[in-house]
Amino acid sequence: MLLGFTMREIGGQKHFHGDHEKPLVQTQQFAEWIHRMNFVANDAHRMGCDIVNCDPLSALQCFRMGDLESEL
């Protein structure tokens, strides 16, 4: 089950907790992470593993979407 894998900015924030303090890097590679997650989804499907994305705001479309309460 995925929680917090939004993979996009919301309201100008890259993280739910706001930016990291300097000197930590602030840039995000959302497109690259989404691209790589497609490989994870393909491997999981091949192995019979059902990964459910329970983040309703997520930009990831490679996993089945679900409601957290219903999935639990």
C-alpha positions as CSV (number, residue, x, y, z in Angstrom):
1,M,0.0,0.0,0.0
2,L,1.3,3.5,-0.9
3,L,0.7,6.5,1.2
4,G,2.4,9.9,0.7
5,F,3.5,9.1,-2.9
6,T,2.0,12.3,-4.3
7,M,4.9,12.9,-6.7
8,R,3.9,16.4,-7.5
9,E,3.9,19.9,-6.0
10,I,0.7,21.0,-4.2
11,G,0.3,24.6,-3.3
12,G,4.0,25.3,-4.2
13,Q,5.2,22.6,-1.7
14,K,7.2,19.6,-2.7
15,H,6.8,17.8,0.6
16,F,3.9,17.6,3.1
17,H,6.2,19.0,5.7
18,G,7.5,21.9,3.6
19,D,11.1,22.4,2.2
20,H,14.1,20.9,3.9
21,E,16.5,23.3,5.6
22,K,19.5,24.5,3.6
23,P,22.0,23.2,2.5
24,L,19.8,20.2,1.6
25,V,18.8,20.1,-2.0
26,Q,15.3,21.5,-2.7
27,T,14.8,20.3,-6.3
28,Q,12.6,17.3,-7.0
29,Q,12.7,14.9,-9.9
30,F,9.1,13.9,-9.9
31,A,9.1,12.9,-13.6
32,E,12.1,10.7,-13.1
33,W,10.6,9.0,-10.0
34,I,7.3,8.4,-11.8
35,H,9.2,6.9,-14.8
36,R,11.1,4.5,-12.4
37,M,7.9,3.5,-10.6
38,N,6.6,2.1,-13.8
39,F,9.4,-0.5,-13.7
40,V,8.4,-1.3,-10.1
41,A,4.8,-1.6,-11.1
42,N,5.7,-4.0,-14.0
43,D,7.9,-6.2,-11.8
44,A,5.3,-6.3,-9.0
45,H,2.5,-7.3,-11.5
46,R,4.8,-10.0,-12.9
47,M,5.3,-11.4,-9.4
48,G,1.6,-11.2,-8.5
49,C,2.0,-8.4,-6.1
50,D,-0.9,-6.0,-5.9
51,I,0.3,-2.5,-4.9
52,V,-2.5,-0.1,-4.1
53,N,-2.0,3.7,-4.2
54,C,-4.1,5.2,-1.5
55,D,-2.9,8.8,-2.1
56,P,-5.9,10.5,-3.8
57,L,-3.7,13.4,-5.0
58,S,-1.0,11.1,-6.4
59,A,0.4,11.7,-9.9
60,L,1.4,8.0,-10.1
61,Q,-0.9,6.2,-12.4
62,C,0.9,2.8,-12.6
63,F,-0.7,1.3,-9.5
64,R,-4.3,0.5,-8.7
65,M,-5.9,3.3,-6.8
66,G,-7.8,2.6,-3.6
67,D,-9.3,4.2,-0.6
68,L,-7.2,3.6,2.6
69,E,-10.2,2.8,4.8
70,S,-11.6,0.3,2.3
71,E,-8.2,-1.3,1.8
72,L,-7.6,-1.8,5.5
